[in-house]
Amino acid sequence: MVLIEAQLTLLKTTFDKYAGQDADKGSMSKAELADLLREEFPGMAGDKKQLDAFFTGLDGDKDGKVSFPEFVQFAATLLLMMTG
Ligand SMILES: [Ca+2]
């Protein structure tokens, strides 16, 4: 459980860092997601089509913003895929 807690804390820190850039600090806009990708995943940045697809995939309820639960769900899915 300690490991999961550490992962969640890291996710929350990462989320807050980028979601907090504009007035809406509780969710991530597409611009903020683009910043996150550029900083955390340099290899994925620069492709607008890829960013659009990524953002749409994260935005589960399609309200144009990525909330923390949506972000966590995505990270969990990634983790499951990686641990197979
Ligand atoms: Ca959303």
PDB file of the backbone (N, CA, C, O) and the ligand in Angstrom, with CONECT records:
HET     CA  A 101       1
ATOM      1  N   MET A   1       0.821  -1.218   0.000  1.00  0.00           N
ATOM      2  CA  MET A   1       0.000   0.000   0.000  1.00  0.00           C
ATOM      3  C   MET A   1       0.848   1.259   0.000  1.00  0.00           C
ATOM      4  O   MET A   1       0.467   2.282  -0.568  1.00  0.00           O
ATOM      5  N   VAL A   2       2.008   1.169   0.647  1.00  0.00           N
ATOM      6  CA  VAL A   2       2.875   2.347   0.696  1.00  0.00           C
ATOM      7  C   VAL A   2       3.250   2.784  -0.720  1.00  0.00           C
ATOM      8  O   VAL A   2       3.321   3.975  -1.024  1.00  0.00           O
ATOM      9  N   LEU A   3       3.487   1.795  -1.567  1.00  0.00           N
ATOM     10  CA  LEU A   3       3.879   2.098  -2.934  1.00  0.00           C
ATOM     11  C   LEU A   3       2.737   2.803  -3.670  1.00  0.00           C
ATOM     12  O   LEU A   3       2.968   3.776  -4.388  1.00  0.00           O
ATOM     13  N   ILE A   4       1.515   2.315  -3.494  1.00  0.00           N
ATOM     14  CA  ILE A   4       0.354   2.929  -4.145  1.00  0.00           C
ATOM     15  C   ILE A   4       0.167   4.359  -3.649  1.00  0.00           C
ATOM     16  O   ILE A   4      -0.117   5.266  -4.431  1.00  0.00           O
ATOM     17  N   GLU A   5       0.330   4.549  -2.342  1.00  0.00           N
ATOM     18  CA  GLU A   5       0.199   5.897  -1.788  1.00  0.00           C
ATOM     19  C   GLU A   5       1.238   6.825  -2.373  1.00  0.00           C
ATOM     20  O   GLU A   5       0.944   7.974  -2.703  1.00  0.00           O
ATOM     21  N   ALA A   6       2.444   6.329  -2.500  1.00  0.00           N
ATOM     22  CA  ALA A   6       3.518   7.148  -3.062  1.00  0.00           C
ATOM     23  C   ALA A   6       3.200   7.511  -4.507  1.00  0.00           C
ATOM     24  O   ALA A   6       3.425   8.642  -4.937  1.00  0.00           O
ATOM     25  N   GLN A   7       2.678   6.547  -5.248  1.00  0.00           N
ATOM     26  CA  GLN A   7       2.319   6.797  -6.650  1.00  0.00           C
ATOM     27  C   GLN A   7       1.218   7.843  -6.747  1.00  0.00           C
ATOM     28  O   GLN A   7       1.272   8.739  -7.590  1.00  0.00           O
ATOM     29  N   LEU A   8       0.217   7.721  -5.877  1.00  0.00           N
ATOM     30  CA  LEU A   8      -0.905   8.667  -5.887  1.00  0.00           C
ATOM     31  C   LEU A   8      -0.437  10.071  -5.539  1.00  0.00           C
ATOM     32  O   LEU A   8      -0.876  11.053  -6.138  1.00  0.00           O
ATOM     33  N   THR A   9       0.461  10.153  -4.560  1.00  0.00           N
ATOM     34  CA  THR A   9       0.996  11.460  -4.173  1.00  0.00           C
ATOM     35  C   THR A   9       1.751  12.085  -5.341  1.00  0.00           C
ATOM     36  O   THR A   9       1.635  13.282  -5.607  1.00  0.00           O
ATOM     37  N   LEU A  10       2.517  11.260  -6.023  1.00  0.00           N
ATOM     38  CA  LEU A  10       3.269  11.745  -7.175  1.00  0.00           C
ATOM     39  C   LEU A  10       2.314  12.218  -8.279  1.00  0.00           C
ATOM     40  O   LEU A  10       2.538  13.253  -8.907  1.00  0.00           O
ATOM     41  N   LEU A  11       1.252  11.445  -8.503  1.00  0.00           N
ATOM     42  CA  LEU A  11       0.254  11.812  -9.513  1.00  0.00           C
ATOM     43  C   LEU A  11      -0.403  13.143  -9.162  1.00  0.00           C
ATOM     44  O   LEU A  11      -0.588  14.009 -10.017  1.00  0.00           O
ATOM     45  N   LYS A  12      -0.754  13.286  -7.878  1.00  0.00           N
ATOM     46  CA  LYS A  12      -1.438  14.504  -7.433  1.00  0.00           C
ATOM     47  C   LYS A  12      -0.508  15.706  -7.571  1.00  0.00           C
ATOM     48  O   LYS A  12      -0.931  16.780  -7.999  1.00  0.00           O
ATOM     49  N   THR A  13       0.757  15.520  -7.208  1.00  0.00           N
ATOM     50  CA  THR A  13       1.732  16.607  -7.331  1.00  0.00           C
ATOM     51  C   THR A  13       1.887  17.028  -8.792  1.00  0.00           C
ATOM     52  O   THR A  13       1.909  18.216  -9.112  1.00  0.00           O
ATOM     53  N   THR A  14       1.995  16.029  -9.670  1.00  0.00           N
ATOM     54  CA  THR A  14       2.142  16.303 -11.096  1.00  0.00           C
ATOM     55  C   THR A  14       0.897  17.005 -11.631  1.00  0.00           C
ATOM     56  O   THR A  14       0.987  17.991 -12.362  1.00  0.00           O
ATOM     57  N   PHE A  15      -0.264  16.478 -11.253  1.00  0.00           N
ATOM     58  CA  PHE A  15      -1.527  17.064 -11.713  1.00  0.00           C
ATOM     59  C   PHE A  15      -1.639  18.525 -11.269  1.00  0.00           C
ATOM     60  O   PHE A  15      -1.926  19.407 -12.078  1.00  0.00           O
ATOM     61  N   ASP A  16      -1.409  18.770  -9.972  1.00  0.00           N
ATOM     62  CA  ASP A  16      -1.553  20.118  -9.419  1.00  0.00           C
ATOM     63  C   ASP A  16      -0.595  21.101 -10.083  1.00  0.00           C
ATOM     64  O   ASP A  16      -0.936  22.258 -10.329  1.00  0.00           O
ATOM     65  N   LYS A  17       0.610  20.613 -10.367  1.00  0.00           N
ATOM     66  CA  LYS A  17       1.629  21.472 -10.973  1.00  0.00           C
ATOM     67  C   LYS A  17       1.134  22.043 -12.305  1.00  0.00           C
ATOM     68  O   LYS A  17       1.344  23.221 -12.595  1.00  0.00           O
ATOM     69  N   TYR A  18       0.480  21.208 -13.111  1.00  0.00           N
ATOM     70  CA  TYR A  18       0.043  21.662 -14.433  1.00  0.00           C
ATOM     71  C   TYR A  18      -1.373  22.214 -14.412  1.00  0.00           C
ATOM     72  O   TYR A  18      -1.665  23.187 -15.107  1.00  0.00           O
ATOM     73  N   ALA A  19      -2.258  21.610 -13.626  1.00  0.00           N
ATOM     74  CA  ALA A  19      -3.645  22.093 -13.565  1.00  0.00           C
ATOM     75  C   ALA A  19      -3.714  23.483 -12.933  1.00  0.00           C
ATOM     76  O   ALA A  19      -4.653  24.238 -13.185  1.00  0.00           O
ATOM     77  N   GLY A  20      -2.719  23.818 -12.115  1.00  0.00           N
ATOM     78  CA  GLY A  20      -2.730  25.088 -11.404  1.00  0.00           C
ATOM     79  C   GLY A  20      -2.240  26.272 -12.218  1.00  0.00           C
ATOM     80  O   GLY A  20      -2.102  27.369 -11.675  1.00  0.00           O
ATOM     81  N   GLN A  21      -1.975  26.083 -13.499  1.00  0.00           N
ATOM     82  CA  GLN A  21      -1.395  27.166 -14.293  1.00  0.00           C
ATOM     83  C   GLN A  21      -2.407  28.235 -14.689  1.00  0.00           C
ATOM     84  O   GLN A  21      -2.028  29.391 -14.872  1.00  0.00           O
ATOM     85  N   ASP A  22      -3.687  27.879 -14.828  1.00  0.00           N
ATOM     86  CA  ASP A  22      -4.686  28.906 -15.130  1.00  0.00           C
ATOM     87  C   ASP A  22      -5.663  29.040 -13.958  1.00  0.00           C
ATOM     88  O   ASP A  22      -5.450  28.460 -12.894  1.00  0.00           O
ATOM     89  N   ALA A  23      -6.743  29.815 -14.166  1.00  0.00           N
ATOM     90  CA  ALA A  23      -7.663  30.111 -13.065  1.00  0.00           C
ATOM     91  C   ALA A  23      -8.371  28.852 -12.553  1.00  0.00           C
ATOM     92  O   ALA A  23      -8.712  28.764 -11.373  1.00  0.00           O
ATOM     93  N   ASP A  24      -8.588  27.887 -13.437  1.00  0.00           N
ATOM     94  CA  ASP A  24      -9.269  26.659 -13.060  1.00  0.00           C
ATOM     95  C   ASP A  24      -8.241  25.641 -12.564  1.00  0.00           C
ATOM     96  O   ASP A  24      -7.694  24.857 -13.339  1.00  0.00           O
ATOM     97  N   LYS A  25      -7.993  25.672 -11.250  1.00  0.00           N
ATOM     98  CA  LYS A  25      -6.910  24.860 -10.700  1.00  0.00           C
ATOM     99  C   LYS A  25      -7.314  23.409 -10.438  1.00  0.00           C
ATOM    100  O   LYS A  25      -6.470  22.565 -10.137  1.00  0.00           O
ATOM    101  N   GLY A  26      -8.614  23.128 -10.556  1.00  0.00           N
ATOM    102  CA  GLY A  26      -9.088  21.778 -10.256  1.00  0.00           C
ATOM    103  C   GLY A  26      -9.088  20.852 -11.459  1.00  0.00           C
ATOM    104  O   GLY A  26      -9.362  19.660 -11.322  1.00  0.00           O
ATOM    105  N   SER A  27      -8.786  21.382 -12.631  1.00  0.00           N
ATOM    106  CA  SER A  27      -8.772  20.524 -13.812  1.00  0.00           C
ATOM    107  C   SER A  27      -7.743  21.040 -14.811  1.00  0.00           C
ATOM    108  O   SER A  27      -7.286  22.180 -14.735  1.00  0.00           O
ATOM    109  N   MET A  28      -7.398  20.171 -15.741  1.00  0.00           N
ATOM    110  CA  MET A  28      -6.364  20.490 -16.704  1.00  0.00           C
ATOM    111  C   MET A  28      -6.989  20.820 -18.055  1.00  0.00           C
ATOM    112  O   MET A  28      -7.819  20.069 -18.568  1.00  0.00           O
ATOM    113  N   SER A  29      -6.583  21.943 -18.617  1.00  0.00           N
ATOM    114  CA  SER A  29      -7.017  22.290 -19.970  1.00  0.00           C
ATOM    115  C   SER A  29      -6.082  21.597 -20.969  1.00  0.00           C
ATOM    116  O   SER A  29      -5.088  20.975 -20.594  1.00  0.00           O
ATOM    117  N   LYS A  30      -6.431  21.727 -22.236  1.00  0.00           N
ATOM    118  CA  LYS A  30      -5.590  21.106 -23.258  1.00  0.00           C
ATOM    119  C   LYS A  30      -4.200  21.750 -23.285  1.00  0.00           C
ATOM    120  O   LYS A  30      -3.198  21.067 -23.498  1.00  0.00           O
ATOM    121  N   ALA A  31      -4.145  23.070 -23.068  1.00  0.00           N
ATOM    122  CA  ALA A  31      -2.855  23.769 -23.044  1.00  0.00           C
ATOM    123  C   ALA A  31      -1.996  23.257 -21.889  1.00  0.00           C
ATOM    124  O   ALA A  31      -0.785  23.084 -22.033  1.00  0.00           O
ATOM    125  N   GLU A  32      -2.631  23.018 -20.750  1.00  0.00           N
ATOM    126  CA  GLU A  32      -1.883  22.533 -19.593  1.00  0.00           C
ATOM    127  C   GLU A  32      -1.415  21.092 -19.824  1.00  0.00           C
ATOM    128  O   GLU A  32      -0.314  20.714 -19.426  1.00  0.00           O
ATOM    129  N   LEU A  33      -2.255  20.312 -20.463  1.00  0.00           N
ATOM    130  CA  LEU A  33      -1.852  18.942 -20.788  1.00  0.00           C
ATOM    131  C   LEU A  33      -0.668  18.951 -21.765  1.00  0.00           C
ATOM    132  O   LEU A  33       0.248  18.134 -21.664  1.00  0.00           O
ATOM    133  N   ALA A  34      -0.712  19.893 -22.708  1.00  0.00           N
ATOM    134  CA  ALA A  34       0.397  20.017 -23.655  1.00  0.00           C
ATOM    135  C   ALA A  34       1.696  20.322 -22.912  1.00  0.00           C
ATOM    136  O   ALA A  34       2.748  19.775 -23.242  1.00  0.00           O
ATOM    137  N   ASP A  35       1.617  21.204 -21.900  1.00  0.00           N
ATOM    138  CA  ASP A  35       2.794  21.519 -21.083  1.00  0.00           C
ATOM    139  C   ASP A  35       3.290  20.282 -20.353  1.00  0.00           C
ATOM    140  O   ASP A  35       4.490  20.010 -20.319  1.00  0.00           O
ATOM    141  N   LEU A  36       2.359  19.534 -19.769  1.00  0.00           N
ATOM    142  CA  LEU A  36       2.721  18.319 -19.032  1.00  0.00           C
ATOM    143  C   LEU A  36       3.472  17.348 -19.949  1.00  0.00           C
ATOM    144  O   LEU A  36       4.514  16.804 -19.582  1.00  0.00           O
ATOM    145  N   LEU A  37       2.921  17.145 -21.148  1.00  0.00           N
ATOM    146  CA  LEU A  37       3.562  16.220 -22.090  1.00  0.00           C
ATOM    147  C   LEU A  37       4.947  16.713 -22.477  1.00  0.00           C
ATOM    148  O   LEU A  37       5.900  15.938 -22.556  1.00  0.00           O
ATOM    149  N   ARG A  38       5.044  18.028 -22.718  1.00  0.00           N
ATOM    150  CA  ARG A  38       6.324  18.591 -23.158  1.00  0.00           C
ATOM    151  C   ARG A  38       7.389  18.405 -22.080  1.00  0.00           C
ATOM    152  O   ARG A  38       8.542  18.091 -22.376  1.00  0.00           O
ATOM    153  N   GLU A  39       6.977  18.608 -20.807  1.00  0.00           N
ATOM    154  CA  GLU A  39       7.937  18.527 -19.699  1.00  0.00           C
ATOM    155  C   GLU A  39       8.231  17.090 -19.264  1.00  0.00           C
ATOM    156  O   GLU A  39       9.381  16.733 -19.007  1.00  0.00           O
ATOM    157  N   GLU A  40       7.185  16.277 -19.186  1.00  0.00           N
ATOM    158  CA  GLU A  40       7.330  14.942 -18.593  1.00  0.00           C
ATOM    159  C   GLU A  40       7.594  13.855 -19.631  1.00  0.00           C
ATOM    160  O   GLU A  40       8.236  12.847 -19.339  1.00  0.00           O
ATOM    161  N   PHE A  41       7.089  14.074 -20.849  1.00  0.00           N
ATOM    162  CA  PHE A  41       7.270  13.065 -21.909  1.00  0.00           C
ATOM    163  C   PHE A  41       7.766  13.750 -23.175  1.00  0.00           C
ATOM    164  O   PHE A  41       7.031  13.870 -24.155  1.00  0.00           O
ATOM    165  N   PRO A  42       9.030  14.204 -23.146  1.00  0.00           N
ATOM    166  CA  PRO A  42       9.556  15.010 -24.268  1.00  0.00           C
ATOM    167  C   PRO A  42       9.385  14.328 -25.622  1.00  0.00           C
ATOM    168  O   PRO A  42       9.218  15.006 -26.635  1.00  0.00           O
ATOM    169  N   GLY A  43       9.422  13.020 -25.653  1.00  0.00           N
ATOM    170  CA  GLY A  43       9.318  12.322 -26.928  1.00  0.00           C
ATOM    171  C   GLY A  43       7.945  12.414 -27.569  1.00  0.00           C
ATOM    172  O   GLY A  43       7.803  12.215 -28.775  1.00  0.00           O
ATOM    173  N   MET A  44       6.916  12.720 -26.750  1.00  0.00           N
ATOM    174  CA  MET A  44       5.551  12.732 -27.270  1.00  0.00           C
ATOM    175  C   MET A  44       5.082  14.109 -27.703  1.00  0.00           C
ATOM    176  O   MET A  44       4.025  14.245 -28.318  1.00  0.00           O
ATOM    177  N   ALA A  45       5.866  15.132 -27.383  1.00  0.00           N
ATOM    178  CA  ALA A  45       5.406  16.502 -27.621  1.00  0.00           C
ATOM    179  C   ALA A  45       5.482  16.870 -29.099  1.00  0.00           C
ATOM    180  O   ALA A  45       6.186  16.230 -29.880  1.00  0.00           O
ATOM    181  N   GLY A  46       4.749  17.908 -29.461  1.00  0.00           N
ATOM    182  CA  GLY A  46       4.887  18.486 -30.777  1.00  0.00           C
ATOM    183  C   GLY A  46       3.867  18.033 -31.799  1.00  0.00           C
ATOM    184  O   GLY A  46       3.645  18.725 -32.793  1.00  0.00           O
ATOM    185  N   ASP A  47       3.246  16.895 -31.581  1.00  0.00           N
ATOM    186  CA  ASP A  47       2.281  16.394 -32.548  1.00  0.00           C
ATOM    187  C   ASP A  47       0.869  16.758 -32.080  1.00  0.00           C
ATOM    188  O   ASP A  47       0.368  16.203 -31.102  1.00  0.00           O
ATOM    189  N   LYS A  48       0.236  17.695 -32.788  1.00  0.00           N
ATOM    190  CA  LYS A  48      -1.056  18.205 -32.336  1.00  0.00           C
ATOM    191  C   LYS A  48      -2.146  17.134 -32.416  1.00  0.00           C
ATOM    192  O   LYS A  48      -3.024  17.063 -31.556  1.00  0.00           O
ATOM    193  N   LYS A  49      -2.082  16.321 -33.438  1.00  0.00           N
ATOM    194  CA  LYS A  49      -3.077  15.256 -33.597  1.00  0.00           C
ATOM    195  C   LYS A  49      -2.996  14.286 -32.423  1.00  0.00           C
ATOM    196  O   LYS A  49      -4.006  13.844 -31.876  1.00  0.00           O
ATOM    197  N   GLN A  50      -1.758  13.972 -32.058  1.00  0.00           N
ATOM    198  CA  GLN A  50      -1.527  13.057 -30.943  1.00  0.00           C
ATOM    199  C   GLN A  50      -2.024  13.672 -29.634  1.00  0.00           C
ATOM    200  O   GLN A  50      -2.607  12.989 -28.793  1.00  0.00           O
ATOM    201  N   LEU A  51      -1.782  14.979 -29.480  1.00  0.00           N
ATOM    202  CA  LEU A  51      -2.241  15.683 -28.280  1.00  0.00           C
ATOM    203  C   LEU A  51      -3.771  15.657 -28.211  1.00  0.00           C
ATOM    204  O   LEU A  51      -4.346  15.379 -27.159  1.00  0.00           O
ATOM    205  N   ASP A  52      -4.427  15.948 -29.345  1.00  0.00           N
ATOM    206  CA  ASP A  52      -5.894  15.921 -29.383  1.00  0.00           C
ATOM    207  C   ASP A  52      -6.432  14.553 -28.985  1.00  0.00           C
ATOM    208  O   ASP A  52      -7.369  14.450 -28.192  1.00  0.00           O
ATOM    209  N   ALA A  53      -5.833  13.509 -29.540  1.00  0.00           N
ATOM    210  CA  ALA A  53      -6.288  12.145 -29.256  1.00  0.00           C
ATOM    211  C   ALA A  53      -6.060  11.799 -27.778  1.00  0.00           C
ATOM    212  O   ALA A  53      -6.897  11.171 -27.131  1.00  0.00           O
ATOM    213  N   PHE A  54      -4.919  12.223 -27.277  1.00  0.00           N
ATOM    214  CA  PHE A  54      -4.566  11.964 -25.880  1.00  0.00           C
ATOM    215  C   PHE A  54      -5.548  12.679 -24.948  1.00  0.00           C
ATOM    216  O   PHE A  54      -6.038  12.102 -23.977  1.00  0.00           O
ATOM    217  N   PHE A  55      -5.821  13.944 -25.264  1.00  0.00           N
ATOM    218  CA  PHE A  55      -6.731  14.739 -24.430  1.00  0.00           C
ATOM    219  C   PHE A  55      -8.137  14.134 -24.442  1.00  0.00           C
ATOM    220  O   PHE A  55      -8.771  14.012 -23.394  1.00  0.00           O
ATOM    221  N   THR A  56      -8.618  13.761 -25.617  1.00  0.00           N
ATOM    222  CA  THR A  56      -9.939  13.143 -25.737  1.00  0.00           C
ATOM    223  C   THR A  56     -10.010  11.850 -24.934  1.00  0.00           C
ATOM    224  O   THR A  56     -11.026  11.549 -24.309  1.00  0.00           O
ATOM    225  N   GLY A  57      -8.913  11.089 -24.959  1.00  0.00           N
ATOM    226  CA  GLY A  57      -8.861   9.843 -24.211  1.00  0.00           C
ATOM    227  C   GLY A  57      -8.919  10.068 -22.707  1.00  0.00           C
ATOM    228  O   GLY A  57      -9.520   9.283 -21.974  1.00  0.00           O
ATOM    229  N   LEU A  58      -8.287  11.150 -22.256  1.00  0.00           N
ATOM    230  CA  LEU A  58      -8.273  11.457 -20.824  1.00  0.00           C
ATOM    231  C   LEU A  58      -9.608  12.014 -20.345  1.00  0.00           C
ATOM    232  O   LEU A  58     -10.054  11.719 -19.236  1.00  0.00           O
ATOM    233  N   ASP A  59     -10.241  12.823 -21.195  1.00  0.00           N
ATOM    234  CA  ASP A  59     -11.461  13.533 -20.806  1.00  0.00           C
ATOM    235  C   ASP A  59     -12.671  12.597 -20.890  1.00  0.00           C
ATOM    236  O   ASP A  59     -13.440  12.622 -21.851  1.00  0.00           O
ATOM    237  N   GLY A  60     -12.807  11.775 -19.852  1.00  0.00           N
ATOM    238  CA  GLY A  60     -13.833  10.725 -19.864  1.00  0.00           C
ATOM    239  C   GLY A  60     -15.256  11.238 -19.988  1.00  0.00           C
ATOM    240  O   GLY A  60     -16.071  10.621 -20.675  1.00  0.00           O
ATOM    241  N   ASP A  61     -15.581  12.368 -19.332  1.00  0.00           N
ATOM    242  CA  ASP A  61     -16.956  12.866 -19.387  1.00  0.00           C
ATOM    243  C   ASP A  61     -17.140  13.953 -20.453  1.00  0.00           C
ATOM    244  O   ASP A  61     -18.197  14.580 -20.532  1.00  0.00           O
ATOM    245  N   LYS A  62     -16.109  14.171 -21.267  1.00  0.00           N
ATOM    246  CA  LYS A  62     -16.181  15.071 -22.433  1.00  0.00           C
ATOM    247  C   LYS A  62     -16.617  16.489 -22.087  1.00  0.00           C
ATOM    248  O   LYS A  62     -17.381  17.098 -22.836  1.00  0.00           O
ATOM    249  N   ASP A  63     -16.144  17.024 -20.961  1.00  0.00           N
ATOM    250  CA  ASP A  63     -16.501  18.402 -20.637  1.00  0.00           C
ATOM    251  C   ASP A  63     -15.376  19.374 -21.020  1.00  0.00           C
ATOM    252  O   ASP A  63     -15.415  20.549 -20.656  1.00  0.00           O
ATOM    253  N   GLY A  64     -14.387  18.879 -21.749  1.00  0.00           N
ATOM    254  CA  GLY A  64     -13.325  19.754 -22.238  1.00  0.00           C
ATOM    255  C   GLY A  64     -12.229  20.017 -21.225  1.00  0.00           C
ATOM    256  O   GLY A  64     -11.318  20.803 -21.485  1.00  0.00           O
ATOM    257  N   LYS A  65     -12.307  19.363 -20.064  1.00  0.00           N
ATOM    258  CA  LYS A  65     -11.278  19.505 -19.029  1.00  0.00           C
ATOM    259  C   LYS A  65     -10.928  18.123 -18.492  1.00  0.00           C
ATOM    260  O   LYS A  65     -11.753  17.209 -18.503  1.00  0.00           O
ATOM    261  N   VAL A  66      -9.706  17.988 -18.028  1.00  0.00           N
ATOM    262  CA  VAL A  66      -9.303  16.726 -17.413  1.00  0.00           C
ATOM    263  C   VAL A  66      -9.230  16.917 -15.901  1.00  0.00           C
ATOM    264  O   VAL A  66      -8.387  17.657 -15.394  1.00  0.00           O
ATOM    265  N   SER A  67     -10.130  16.234 -15.189  1.00  0.00           N
ATOM    266  CA  SER A  67     -10.163  16.319 -13.726  1.00  0.00           C
ATOM    267  C   SER A  67      -9.159  15.332 -13.135  1.00  0.00           C
ATOM    268  O   SER A  67      -8.622  14.475 -13.837  1.00  0.00           O
ATOM    269  N   PHE A  68      -8.918  15.468 -11.829  1.00  0.00           N
ATOM    270  CA  PHE A  68      -7.962  14.548 -11.194  1.00  0.00           C
ATOM    271  C   PHE A  68      -8.421  13.085 -11.286  1.00  0.00           C
ATOM    272  O   PHE A  68      -7.607  12.222 -11.614  1.00  0.00           O
ATOM    273  N   PRO A  69      -9.710  12.772 -11.004  1.00  0.00           N
ATOM    274  CA  PRO A  69     -10.142  11.368 -11.170  1.00  0.00           C
ATOM    275  C   PRO A  69      -9.931  10.841 -12.587  1.00  0.00           C
ATOM    276  O   PRO A  69      -9.568   9.678 -12.769  1.00  0.00           O
ATOM    277  N   GLU A  70     -10.156  11.684 -13.587  1.00  0.00           N
ATOM    278  CA  GLU A  70      -9.925  11.249 -14.976  1.00  0.00           C
ATOM    279  C   GLU A  70      -8.444  10.973 -15.203  1.00  0.00           C
ATOM    280  O   GLU A  70      -8.071  10.014 -15.879  1.00  0.00           O
ATOM    281  N   PHE A  71      -7.611  11.830 -14.626  1.00  0.00           N
ATOM    282  CA  PHE A  71      -6.162  11.686 -14.747  1.00  0.00           C
ATOM    283  C   PHE A  71      -5.699  10.391 -14.073  1.00  0.00           C
ATOM    284  O   PHE A  71      -4.873   9.661 -14.620  1.00  0.00           O
ATOM    285  N   VAL A  72      -6.243  10.111 -12.871  1.00  0.00           N
ATOM    286  CA  VAL A  72      -5.877   8.909 -12.122  1.00  0.00           C
ATOM    287  C   VAL A  72      -6.310   7.652 -12.882  1.00  0.00           C
ATOM    288  O   VAL A  72      -5.568   6.673 -12.969  1.00  0.00           O
ATOM    289  N   GLN A  73      -7.523   7.705 -13.427  1.00  0.00           N
ATOM    290  CA  GLN A  73      -8.027   6.554 -14.163  1.00  0.00           C
ATOM    291  C   GLN A  73      -7.125   6.240 -15.355  1.00  0.00           C
ATOM    292  O   GLN A  73      -6.837   5.082 -15.658  1.00  0.00           O
ATOM    293  N   PHE A  74      -6.693   7.301 -16.014  1.00  0.00           N
ATOM    294  CA  PHE A  74      -5.806   7.113 -17.148  1.00  0.00           C
ATOM    295  C   PHE A  74      -4.464   6.512 -16.712  1.00  0.00           C
ATOM    296  O   PHE A  74      -3.951   5.586 -17.340  1.00  0.00           O
ATOM    297  N   ALA A  75      -3.910   7.056 -15.629  1.00  0.00           N
ATOM    298  CA  ALA A  75      -2.625   6.569 -15.126  1.00  0.00           C
ATOM    299  C   ALA A  75      -2.740   5.100 -14.706  1.00  0.00           C
ATOM    300  O   ALA A  75      -1.830   4.307 -14.947  1.00  0.00           O
ATOM    301  N   ALA A  76      -3.869   4.745 -14.074  1.00  0.00           N
ATOM    302  CA  ALA A  76      -4.085   3.365 -13.656  1.00  0.00           C
ATOM    303  C   ALA A  76      -4.153   2.435 -14.862  1.00  0.00           C
ATOM    304  O   ALA A  76      -3.614   1.328 -14.842  1.00  0.00           O
ATOM    305  N   THR A  77      -4.831   2.908 -15.923  1.00  0.00           N
ATOM    306  CA  THR A  77      -4.925   2.115 -17.149  1.00  0.00           C
ATOM    307  C   THR A  77      -3.542   1.901 -17.758  1.00  0.00           C
ATOM    308  O   THR A  77      -3.206   0.799 -18.192  1.00  0.00           O
ATOM    309  N   LEU A  78      -2.747   2.970 -17.784  1.00  0.00           N
ATOM    310  CA  LEU A  78      -1.386   2.868 -18.299  1.00  0.00           C
ATOM    311  C   LEU A  78      -0.570   1.855 -17.512  1.00  0.00           C
ATOM    312  O   LEU A  78       0.144   1.023 -18.073  1.00  0.00           O
ATOM    313  N   LEU A  79      -0.700   1.953 -16.184  1.00  0.00           N
ATOM    314  CA  LEU A  79       0.061   1.085 -15.280  1.00  0.00           C
ATOM    315  C   LEU A  79      -0.319  -0.373 -15.517  1.00  0.00           C
ATOM    316  O   LEU A  79       0.543  -1.250 -15.570  1.00  0.00           O
ATOM    317  N   LEU A  80      -1.622  -0.619 -15.658  1.00  0.00           N
ATOM    318  CA  LEU A  80      -2.104  -1.984 -15.896  1.00  0.00           C
ATOM    319  C   LEU A  80      -1.567  -2.516 -17.214  1.00  0.00           C
ATOM    320  O   LEU A  80      -1.196  -3.685 -17.323  1.00  0.00           O
ATOM    321  N   MET A  81      -1.530  -1.635 -18.224  1.00  0.00           N
ATOM    322  CA  MET A  81      -1.013  -2.055 -19.521  1.00  0.00           C
ATOM    323  C   MET A  81       0.468  -2.411 -19.410  1.00  0.00           C
ATOM    324  O   MET A  81       0.933  -3.381 -20.008  1.00  0.00           O
ATOM    325  N   MET A  82       1.204  -1.605 -18.631  1.00  0.00           N
ATOM    326  CA  MET A  82       2.643  -1.805 -18.522  1.00  0.00           C
ATOM    327  C   MET A  82       2.992  -3.042 -17.687  1.00  0.00           C
ATOM    328  O   MET A  82       3.982  -3.727 -17.945  1.00  0.00           O
ATOM    329  N   THR A  83       2.138  -3.311 -16.665  1.00  0.00           N
ATOM    330  CA  THR A  83       2.433  -4.447 -15.820  1.00  0.00           C
ATOM    331  C   THR A  83       1.808  -5.725 -16.385  1.00  0.00           C
ATOM    332  O   THR A  83       2.082  -6.837 -15.932  1.00  0.00           O
ATOM    333  N   GLY A  84       0.959  -5.519 -17.394  1.00  0.00           N
ATOM    334  CA  GLY A  84       0.405  -6.583 -18.186  1.00  0.00           C
ATOM    335  C   GLY A  84      -0.355  -7.649 -17.485  1.00  0.00           C
ATOM    336  O   GLY A  84      -0.847  -8.579 -18.124  1.00  0.00           O
TER     337      GLY A  84
HETATM  338 CA    CA A 101     -13.579  15.851 -17.973  1.00  0.00          CA2+
END
